[in-house]
């Protein structure tokens, strides 16, 4: 029983720590694939498919793509104009 509990604890720690270790590179890579002129809906769909969450900043023409599995530590800041991408940059949060 103790072995099973130990394996479960190790699995949980791995599940929690792994996104923090690989999240930086994955978000950098995702952010570089966002192209100027791409539509907002396409960017949001790709973010969702990649397992990221998003937050639209009203009145600022901006979307934040967030790696919530890594506790919001890795963010891609996407600038918009008329629902089209004008730029994107990777922003480490923390």
C-alpha positions, 0 to 999 in steps of 0.5 A: 500500500505504501508503494502505491501511495509513493507512486501516486505522490511521485506521479502527482509531483511529476505532473505538476513540475513537468509543465514548469520545466518544458513550458518556457520552450513550448510557449516560445515556440507557439508564440513564434508561429503566430504571424502578422495578419493572422485572424484572431479566431485562428490564433485562439483556436490554435491556442486552445488546441495547444492546451493554452487558455486566453484572456482578451484585454478589452479596449486594448486590442490585445490577447494574452495566451497563457500556459495555465498548466504552468500556473500562468508562468508563460505568456504570449502577448498578441497585439491586434487591429481589426481582429488581425494580428499586428504582433506577438511577443513572449513574456515570461511571468515570474 
